């Protein structure tokens, strides 16, 4: 089986020689563009997941890898659109991500594209702490790098067939070949589906069904003069129900209108790299397209309140030029770059009010206020239409220098980042109502309501993002690193498009003399979030590399914290606001031990204490309260042992793991929380030269827990976590 080292930066090799969980590499080619060859010598907290560890734990995406990383929390709720990432107390539910994602060095622009499955993951890296200096926007909390197999280094055909509980299936195949000695091609396709786990009691159907299809093509070429070219094109098409939200008042999932999410995504990334005598020049170019539609029964009850549709088409271009010196070890090394992006989307987001919503939100309010003159709406449904066009672009210059003398390395970097965002919006509704005289029943008046408002909002953001670190290698020739680092990170500002239906609703009600008056500029726009991260940590190895450990302590001072809140009044939407200041401090520890070639022990633990230092929402001062969605503890422990049966190519591997998370507060007032919970998993794998069969189970104790909380029209909802799941995975390697 093809294995990948867990202790080094992303590398490829022409001649892999496996020894336990490690690989001896020859003719090494570094595929990471901005990182040094060995991340464990760098001043950053990191977790690396290799191919074998990913297969052992059914890791096929960033979301499924989260439990293996200290202080990383990616709750599984809603649909694949809701790819929310929290790390070290940093993260928000909507709009811009707090953690960046690259796949084969190509950045993914929007978090709605974060959650998809990949075949043939060779290596995953999670770098914690701000990575903005080199990687730019939305890497305030860290960066996830995913690398897939290279057709230049592996040739053959691979296939996977998997079946699991709840009618879940996954099938995939990939082929790698050399077209010429220096030209490789790989093609892969996979399909997965599930019947769903949660039942909507209103209609008796599973609400979280899913169908996903994905395809990728990778072409790589390199010559003998240091030129490397790679192009990766991918297509992902998905349809799912999702949104199994239970009403806290009843403890049941029961809603009457359709919920679904569909997504079609196309990405193409071109990477060029030229190695000269003293430097390496690289270029990364990408085009990304997203066409998605989220349709919700937004009240999530059996009443006819209202529904939301959010349909969007987005085009994005990114470009990054990088020049770096050849790492000479001792002395001065440097990296410089220029990057830019352009992104444009069109979105329609109508909210449709139905009979019960009209009665409760409009007619009842007016008739309670003026009972002598009751009103009746002309129709029992009407639409609040919202239409958006949003072009944005950004440009940046960055530089990082390091100087090594003896056991010490001093590194400093700076990024100058500019971003412009524009929102063209149009809010439309055409409806009307009749006023009656209660005493006689006669018509008093009839009013037509025609609202058609449009405007443009612009925002400009300029950010300076420095970093500095000091690294000490205490014993020459030993793989030990101690570091002290400080870095500034940023998460982009933007616009609350989901608030426009509420602004329009309040505008309509204002014409009738009731409701709140929202300031569009204040409710819709929000500023970038910025933070300083201070960190002391180290990476250590002993026993000829059989024991590897990582540990760090950190403190994060965050300003203009972006927080998802529910605006005042009986509203349908949610909004991002800048919630003053938060502080996060904590520690992380990870250790892997291989006492023998066939035995592996892994342990990771993360602790985060994230609190508001200055946040008053106008009603309550939340200072001192815990930040929502920031787990205080994350734990992953795993033990595996392989038995050789009749030869080196035949192995039987037994593995068990436990994943624990909590406790988690769901709201700023800290009135609701999920206590710490633990999920038990296990697997048994029979492996021969060309195939392996794995029987596995997740949450074997069927632990009950919650993954998400929100409020809609003053009703409280939660999503249950996944229960027990059993499955079997057959892998072929020909």
Residue pairs with C-beta under 8 A, 6 or more apart in sequence:
1 18
1 52
1 687
1 692
1 733
2 16
2 51
2 149
2 154
2 733
3 16
3 18
3 21
3 22
3 23
3 50
3 51
3 52
4 23
4 50
4 51
4 52
4 122
4 123
5 11
5 22
5 23
5 25
5 50
6 21
6 22
6 48
6 49
6 50
6 53
6 548
6 592
7 22
7 38
7 40
7 48
7 479
7 541
7 545
7 548
8 37
8 38
8 39
8 40
9 30
9 32
9 35
9 36
9 37
9 38
9 39
9 125
10 30
10 31
10 32
10 35
10 122
10 123
10 125
10 145
10 147
11 25
11 28
11 29
11 30
11 31
11 37
12 28
12 29
12 31
12 150
12 152
12 153
13 23
13 25
13 26
13 27
13 28
13 29
13 153
14 26
14 27
14 152
14 153
15 25
15 26
15 27
16 23
16 24
16 25
16 153
17 23
17 24
19 597
20 594
20 596
20 597
20 598
20 600
21 50
21 52
21 53
21 594
21 600
22 545
28 37
29 222
29 228
30 37
31 104
31 105
31 147
31 150
32 105
32 145
33 105
33 271
33 273
33 282
33 284
33 322
34 134
34 135
34 322
34 324
34 335
34 337
35 42
36 42
36 327
37 327
39 46
39 48
39 125
39 127
40 46
40 479
40 481
40 539
40 541
40 548
40 550
41 471
41 473
41 479
41 481
41 539
42 471
42 481
42 483
43 411
43 469
43 470
43 471
43 481
43 483
43 484
43 485
43 535
43 537
44 127
44 128
44 129
44 131
44 483
44 485
45 127
45 128
45 129
45 535
45 537
45 550
45 552
45 554
45 588
46 125
46 126
46 127
46 128
46 550
47 68
47 69
47 70
47 72
47 125
47 126
47 128
47 550
47 590
47 604
48 123
48 124
48 125
48 126
49 59
49 65
49 68
49 123
49 124
49 125
49 126
50 122
50 123
51 121
51 122
51 123
53 59
53 68
53 602
54 60
54 65
54 121
54 124
55 694
55 731
56 638
56 640
56 653
56 655
56 683
56 685
57 64
57 68
57 638
57 657
57 681
58 64
58 696
58 698
58 727
58 729
59 65
59 68
59 121
59 124
60 117
60 118
60 119
60 121
60 170
61 115
61 116
61 117
61 118
62 74
62 83
62 85
62 101
62 114
62 115
62 124
62 144
62 146
63 74
63 76
63 83
63 114
63 115
65 124
65 126
65 144
66 72
66 73
66 74
66 85
67 634
67 636
67 659
67 661
68 604
68 636
69 126
69 128
69 604
69 606
69 634
69 636
70 128
70 588
70 589
70 590
70 604
70 605
70 606
70 634
70 636
71 87
71 88
71 128
71 586
71 588
71 606
71 607
71 608
71 631
71 634
72 85
72 86
72 87
72 126
72 128
72 142
72 606
72 634
73 85
73 86
73 87
73 91
73 629
73 630
73 631
73 634
73 661
73 664
74 83
74 84
74 85
74 86
75 84
75 86
75 629
75 707
75 708
76 707
76 721
76 722
77 707
77 708
77 719
78 242
78 243
78 708
78 719
79 240
79 242
79 243
79 261
79 294
80 115
80 116
80 212
80 238
80 240
80 242
80 261
80 263
81 112
81 115
81 261
81 263
81 292
81 294
82 93
82 115
83 97
83 111
83 112
83 113
83 114
83 115
84 91
84 92
84 93
84 97
84 111
84 629
85 91
85 97
85 98
85 99
85 111
85 114
85 141
86 98
86 141
86 629
86 630
86 631
87 98
87 99
87 128
87 141
87 142
88 128
88 129
88 141
88 142
88 554
88 556
88 584
88 586
88 608
88 610
88 630
89 556
89 582
89 584
89 586
89 608
89 609
89 610
89 627
89 630
90 98
90 140
90 141
90 531
90 556
90 558
90 584
90 610
91 98
91 99
91 141
91 629
91 630
92 98
92 491
92 562
92 563
92 564
92 576
93 564
93 574
93 629
94 498
94 564
94 574
94 576
95 494
95 496
95 562
95 576
96 111
96 137
96 138
96 491
96 492
96 493
96 494
96 562
97 111
97 114
97 138
97 491
98 138
98 140
98 141
98 491
98 529
99 138
99 139
99 140
99 141
99 142
99 143
99 144
100 107
100 108
100 131
100 135
100 136
100 137
100 138
100 139
100 142
100 143
100 144
101 107
101 108
101 111
101 114
101 143
101 144
101 146
102 108
102 135
102 143
102 144
102 145
102 146
103 118
103 146
103 147
103 148
103 232
103 267
103 269
104 146
104 147
104 148
104 218
104 230
104 232
104 269
104 271
105 145
105 269
105 271
105 284
106 232
106 267
106 269
106 271
106 284
106 286
106 318
107 135
107 136
107 284
107 286
107 318
107 320
108 114
108 267
108 288
109 288
109 316
109 318
109 341
109 343
110 288
110 290
110 314
110 316
110 343
112 263
112 290
112 292
113 236
113 263
113 265
113 267
113 288
113 290
116 212
116 214
116 236
116 238
116 265
117 170
117 190
117 192
117 212
117 214
118 146
118 148
118 214
118 216
119 148
119 158
119 160
119 172
119 174
119 188
119 190
119 214
119 216
120 148
120 149
120 158
120 174
120 188
121 146
121 147
121 148
122 147
122 148
122 149
122 150
123 145
123 146
123 147
124 144
124 145
124 146
124 147
125 143
125 144
125 145
125 146
126 142
126 143
126 144
127 142
127 143
127 144
127 145
128 141
128 142
128 588
129 141
129 142
129 485
129 487
129 489
129 533
129 535
129 554
130 139
130 140
130 141
130 142
130 465
130 467
130 487
130 488
130 489
130 490
130 531
130 533
131 139
131 142
131 143
131 489
132 139
132 140
132 415
132 417
132 465
132 487
132 488
132 489
132 490
133 398
133 400
133 413
133 414
133 415
133 465
133 466
133 467
133 487
134 335
134 337
134 398
134 400
134 413
134 415
135 143
136 339
136 394
136 396
136 398
136 415
136 417
137 341
137 394
137 417
137 419
137 490
137 491
137 492
138 491
138 492
139 489
140 489
140 490
140 491
140 529
140 530
140 531
141 489
148 216
148 218
148 232
149 174
149 176
149 186
150 184
150 186
150 218
150 220
151 176
151 177
151 178
151 184
151 185
151 186
151 218
151 219
151 220
152 178
152 182
152 184
152 220
152 222
154 176
155 176
155 177
155 178
155 184
156 175
156 176
156 733
156 734
157 173
157 174
157 175
157 176
157 732
157 733
157 734
158 173
158 174
158 175
158 176
158 731
158 732
158 733
158 734
159 171
159 172
159 173
159 174
159 731
159 732
159 734
160 170
160 171
160 172
160 173
160 190
160 729
160 730
160 731
160 732
161 170
161 171
161 729
161 730
162 168
162 169
162 170
162 171
162 727
162 728
162 729
162 730
163 169
163 170
163 727
163 728
164 725
164 726
164 727
164 728
165 197
165 724
165 725
165 726
165 727
166 194
166 195
166 196
166 197
166 206
166 725
167 193
167 194
167 195
167 196
168 192
168 193
168 194
168 195
168 725
168 727
169 191
169 192
169 193
169 194
170 190
170 191
170 192
171 190
171 191
171 192
172 188
172 189
172 190
172 191
173 188
173 189
173 190
174 186
174 187
174 188
174 189
175 186
175 187
175 188
176 184
176 185
176 186
177 184
177 185
177 186
178 184
179 185
182 221
182 222
182 223
182 224
183 219
183 220
183 221
184 218
184 219
184 220
184 221
185 217
185 218
185 219
186 216
186 217
186 218
187 215
187 216
187 217
188 215
188 216
188 217
189 213
189 214
189 215
189 216
190 213
190 214
190 215
191 211
191 212
191 213
191 214
192 210
192 211
192 212
193 209
193 210
193 211
193 212
194 208
194 209
194 210
195 206
195 209
196 206
196 207
196 208
196 209
196 210
196 241
196 244
197 206
197 208
197 244
197 722
197 723
198 206
198 207
198 208
198 244
198 253
198 720
199 205
199 206
199 207
199 253
200 206
200 207
200 244
200 253
200 254
200 255
201 252
201 253
201 254
202 254
202 255
202 256
202 302
203 256
206 241
207 241
207 242
207 243
207 244
207 253
207 259
208 240
208 241
208 242
208 243
208 244
209 240
209 241
210 238
210 239
210 240
210 241
210 242
211 238
211 239
211 240
212 236
212 237
212 238
212 239
212 240
213 236
213 237
213 238
214 234
214 235
214 236
214 237
215 234
215 235
216 232
216 233
216 234
216 235
217 232
217 233
217 234
218 230
218 231
218 232
218 233
219 229
219 230
219 231
219 232
220 228
220 229
220 230
221 228
221 229
221 230
222 228
222 229
226 274
226 275
226 276
227 272
227 273
227 274
227 275
228 271
228 272
228 273
228 274
228 275
229 270
229 271
229 272
229 273
230 269
230 270
230 271
231 268
231 269
231 270
231 271
232 267
232 268
232 269
233 266
233 267
233 268
233 269
234 265
234 266
234 267
234 268
235 264
235 265
235 266
236 263
236 264
236 265
236 266
237 263
237 264
237 265
238 261
238 262
238 263
238 264
239 260
239 261
239 262
240 260
240 261
240 262
241 259
241 260
241 261
242 259
242 260
242 261
243 259
243 261
243 296
243 300
244 253
244 719
244 720
245 253
245 255
245 300
245 708
245 710
245 717
245 718
245 719
246 252
246 253
246 717
246 718
246 719
246 720
247 253
247 254
247 300
247 301
247 715
247 716
247 717
248 715
248 716
248 717
248 718
249 715
249 716
254 301
254 302
255 297
255 299
255 300
255 301
255 302
256 297
256 301
256 302
256 303
256 304
257 296
257 297
257 304
257 307
258 295
258 297
258 307
259 295
259 296
259 297
260 293
260 294
260 295
261 292
261 293
261 294
261 295
262 292
262 293
263 290
263 291
263 292
263 293
264 290
264 291
264 292
265 288
265 289
265 290
265 291
265 292
266 287
266 288
266 289
267 286
267 287
267 288
267 289
268 286
268 287
268 288
269 284
269 285
269 286
270 283
270 284
270 285
270 286
271 282
271 283
271 284
271 285
272 282
272 283
273 280
273 281
273 282
273 283
274 280
274 281
274 282
275 326
277 326
278 325
278 326
279 323
279 324
279 325
279 326
280 322
280 323
280 324
280 325
280 326
281 321
281 322
281 323
282 320
282 321
282 322
282 323
282 324
283 319
283 320
283 321
283 322
284 318
284 319
284 320
284 322
285 317
285 318
285 319
285 320
286 316
286 317
286 318
287 315
287 316
287 317
288 314
288 315
288 316
288 317
288 318
289 313
289 314
289 315
289 316
290 312
290 313
290 314
290 316
290 345
291 312
291 313
291 314
292 311
292 312
293 309
293 310
293 311
293 312
294 308
294 309
294 310
294 311
295 307
295 308
295 309
295 310
296 307
296 308
296 309
297 307
298 305
298 306
298 307
298 308
298 351
298 572
298 712
299 305
299 306
299 357
299 572
299 712
299 713
299 715
300 712
300 715
300 717
301 715
303 356
303 357
304 354
304 355
304 356
304 357
305 353
305 354
305 356
305 357
305 360
305 361
305 713
306 351
306 352
306 353
306 354
306 357
306 572
307 351
307 352
307 354
308 349
308 350
308 351
308 352
308 501
308 572
309 348
309 349
309 350
309 352
310 347
310 348
310 349
310 498
311 347
311 348
311 349
312 345
312 346
312 347
312 348
313 345
313 346
313 347
314 343
314 344
314 345
314 346
315 343
315 344
315 345
316 341
316 342
316 343
316 344
317 341
317 342
317 343
318 339
318 340
318 341
319 339
319 340
319 341
320 337
320 338
320 339
321 337
321 338
321 339
322 335
322 336
322 337
323 335
323 336
323 337
324 333
324 334
324 335
324 336
325 332
325 333
325 334
325 335
327 333
329 404
330 404
330 405
331 403
331 404
331 405
332 401
332 402
332 403
333 401
333 402
333 403
333 404
334 399
334 400
334 401
334 402
335 399
335 400
335 401
336 398
336 399
336 400
337 397
337 398
337 399
338 395
338 396
338 397
338 398
339 395
339 396
339 398
340 393
340 394
340 395
340 396
341 393
341 394
342 391
342 392
342 393
343 391
343 392
343 393
344 389
344 390
344 391
344 392
345 388
345 389
345 390
346 388
346 389
347 387
347 388
347 389
347 390
347 497
348 385
348 386
348 387
348 388
349 386
349 387
349 388
349 497
349 498
349 500
349 501
350 383
350 384
350 385
350 386
350 501
351 383
351 384
351 386
351 501
351 505
351 572
352 381
352 382
352 383
352 384
353 361
353 362
353 381
353 382
353 383
353 384
354 380
354 381
355 380
355 381
358 377
358 380
358 381
358 382
361 505
361 570
361 713
362 375
362 377
362 433
362 508
362 509
362 512
363 374
363 375
363 376
363 377
365 509
365 514
365 515
366 374
366 375
366 512
366 513
366 514
367 374
367 375
369 513
369 514
371 438
372 437
372 438
372 439
373 435
373 436
373 437
373 438
373 444
374 435
374 436
374 438
375 433
375 434
375 435
375 436
375 512
376 433
376 434
376 436
377 431
377 432
377 433
378 431
378 432
378 433
378 434
379 431
382 429
382 430
382 431
383 429
384 427
384 428
384 429
384 501
384 504
384 505
384 508
385 426
385 427
385 428
385 429
386 425
386 426
386 427
386 428
386 497
386 500
386 501
386 504
387 425
387 426
387 427
387 428
388 423
388 424
388 425
388 426
388 497
388 500
389 423
389 424
390 421
390 422
390 423
390 424
390 495
390 497
391 422
392 419
392 420
392 421
392 422
393 419
393 420
394 417
394 418
394 419
394 420
395 417
395 418
396 415
396 416
396 417
396 418
397 415
397 416
398 413
398 414
398 415
398 416
398 465
399 413
399 414
400 411
400 412
400 413
400 414
400 467
401 411
401 412
401 413
402 409
402 410
402 411
402 412
403 409
403 410
403 411
407 472
407 473
407 474
407 476
408 470
408 471
408 472
408 473
409 470
409 471
409 473
410 468
410 469
410 470
410 471
411 467
411 468
411 469
411 470
411 471
412 466
412 467
412 468
412 469
413 466
413 467
413 468
414 464
414 465
414 466
414 467
415 463
415 464
415 465
415 466
416 462
416 463
416 464
417 461
417 462
417 463
417 464
417 465
417 490
418 460
418 461
418 462
418 463
419 460
419 461
419 462
419 463
419 492
420 458
420 459
420 460
420 461
421 458
421 459
421 460
421 461
421 492
421 493
421 494
421 495
422 456
422 457
422 458
422 459
423 456
423 457
423 458
423 495
423 497
423 524
424 454
424 455
424 456
425 454
425 455
425 456
425 457
425 497
425 500
426 452
426 453
426 454
427 451
427 452
427 453
427 454
427 500
427 503
427 504
427 507
428 451
428 452
428 453
429 449
429 450
429 451
429 504
429 508
430 448
430 449
430 450
430 451
431 448
431 449
431 508
432 446
432 447
432 448
432 449
433 446
433 447
433 449
433 512
434 443
434 445
434 446
434 447
435 443
435 444
435 445
435 446
435 447
436 442
436 443
436 444
437 443
437 444
449 508
449 511
451 504
451 507
451 508
451 511
453 507
455 520
457 495
457 520
457 521
457 524
457 525
459 493
459 494
459 495
459 525
461 492
461 493
461 527
461 528
463 490
463 528
463 530
464 488
465 487
465 488
465 489
465 490
466 487
466 488
467 485
467 486
467 487
467 488
468 485
468 486
468 487
469 483
469 484
469 485
469 486
469 487
470 483
470 484
470 485
471 481
471 482
471 483
472 481
472 482
472 483
473 480
473 481
473 482
474 480
474 482
478 541
479 539
479 540
479 541
479 545
480 538
480 539
480 540
480 541
481 538
481 539
481 540
482 537
482 538
483 535
483 536
483 537
483 538
484 535
484 536
485 533
485 534
485 535
485 536
485 537
486 532
486 533
486 534
486 535
487 532
487 533
488 530
488 531
488 532
488 533
489 530
489 531
489 533
490 528
490 529
490 530
490 531
491 528
491 529
491 530
491 562
492 528
493 525
493 526
493 527
493 528
493 529
494 525
494 526
494 576
495 524
495 525
495 526
496 523
496 524
496 525
496 526
496 573
496 575
496 576
497 524
498 573
498 574
498 575
499 518
499 523
499 524
499 567
499 573
499 574
499 575
500 524
501 572
501 573
502 518
502 523
502 567
502 569
502 571
502 572
502 573
503 518
503 520
503 523
503 524
505 515
505 571
505 572
506 515
506 516
506 517
506 518
506 569
507 518
508 515
509 515
510 516
510 517
515 569
516 568
516 569
518 567
523 567
523 575
524 575
526 562
526 575
526 576
526 577
526 578
527 560
527 578
528 560
529 558
529 559
529 560
529 561
529 562
529 578
530 558
530 559
530 560
531 556
531 557
531 558
531 559
532 556
532 557
533 554
533 555
533 556
534 554
534 555
534 556
534 557
535 552
535 553
535 554
535 555
536 552
536 553
536 554
537 550
537 551
537 552
537 553
537 554
537 588
538 550
538 551
538 552
539 548
539 549
539 550
540 548
540 549
540 550
541 547
541 548
541 549
546 593
546 594
546 595
547 591
547 592
547 593
547 594
548 591
548 592
549 589
549 590
549 591
549 592
550 588
550 589
550 590
550 591
551 587
551 588
551 589
551 590
552 587
552 588
553 585
553 586
553 587
553 588
554 584
554 585
554 586
554 587
554 588
555 583
555 584
555 585
556 582
556 583
556 584
556 585
557 581
557 583
558 581
558 582
558 583
558 584
559 581
560 578
560 580
561 578
561 579
561 580
561 581
561 582
561 612
561 615
561 627
562 576
562 577
562 578
562 579
563 576
563 577
563 578
563 579
563 615
563 628
563 668
564 574
564 575
564 576
565 574
565 575
565 576
565 577
565 579
565 617
565 668
566 574
566 575
566 710
566 711
567 573
567 574
567 575
570 713
570 714
571 713
572 712
572 713
574 710
579 612
579 615
579 617
579 622
579 668
580 612
580 613
580 614
580 615
580 616
580 623
581 612
581 613
581 614
581 615
582 610
582 611
582 612
582 613
582 615
582 627
583 610
583 611
583 613
584 608
584 609
584 610
584 611
584 627
584 630
585 608
585 609
586 606
586 607
586 608
586 609
587 606
587 607
588 604
588 605
588 606
588 607
589 603
589 604
589 605
589 606
590 602
590 603
590 604
590 605
591 601
591 602
591 603
591 604
592 600
592 601
592 602
592 603
593 600
593 601
593 602
594 600
594 601
595 601
598 641
598 642
598 643
598 644
598 651
599 640
599 641
599 642
600 638
600 639
600 640
600 641
601 638
601 639
602 636
602 637
602 638
602 639
603 636
603 637
603 638
604 634
604 635
604 636
604 637
605 633
605 634
605 635
605 636
606 633
606 634
606 635
607 632
607 633
608 630
608 631
608 632
609 626
609 632
610 626
610 627
610 630
611 624
611 625
611 626
611 627
612 622
612 623
612 624
612 625
612 626
612 627
612 668
613 623
614 623
615 621
615 622
615 623
615 668
616 622
616 623
617 668
620 668
620 669
622 668
622 669
625 665
625 668
625 669
625 670
626 632
626 665
626 670
627 665
628 664
628 665
628 666
628 667
628 668
629 664
629 665
629 666
630 664
630 665
631 661
631 662
631 663
631 664
632 662
632 663
632 664
632 676
633 660
633 661
633 662
633 663
633 676
634 660
634 661
635 658
635 659
635 660
635 661
635 678
636 657
636 658
636 659
636 660
637 657
637 658
638 655
638 656
638 657
638 658
639 655
639 656
639 657
640 653
640 654
640 655
640 656
641 653
641 654
641 655
642 651
642 652
642 653
642 654
643 651
643 652
643 653
643 654
644 650
644 651
645 651
645 652
649 688
649 689
650 687
650 688
651 685
651 686
651 687
652 684
652 685
652 686
652 687
653 683
653 684
653 685
653 687
654 682
654 683
654 684
655 682
655 683
655 684
655 685
656 680
656 681
656 682
656 683
657 680
657 681
657 682
658 678
658 679
658 680
658 681
659 678
659 679
659 681
660 676
660 677
660 678
660 679
661 676
661 677
662 674
662 675
662 676
662 677
663 673
663 674
663 675
663 676
664 673
664 674
665 672
665 673
666 672
666 673
666 674
666 709
667 709
672 709
672 716
674 705
674 706
674 707
677 703
677 705
677 721
678 703
679 698
679 699
679 701
679 703
680 699
680 700
680 701
680 703
681 696
681 697
681 698
681 699
681 700
682 696
682 697
682 700
683 694
683 695
683 696
683 697
684 694
684 695
684 696
685 692
685 693
685 694
685 695
686 692
686 693
686 694
687 693
689 733
690 732
690 733
690 734
691 730
691 731
691 732
691 733
692 730
692 731
692 733
693 728
693 729
693 730
693 731
694 728
694 729
694 730
694 731
695 726
695 727
695 728
696 726
696 727
696 728
696 729
697 724
697 725
697 726
697 727
698 722
698 724
698 725
699 721
699 722
699 723
699 724
699 725
700 724
701 724
702 723
702 724
703 721
704 720
704 721
704 723
705 720
705 721
706 718
706 719
706 720
706 721
707 719
707 720
707 721
708 718
708 719
709 716
709 717
709 718
709 719
710 716
710 717
711 717
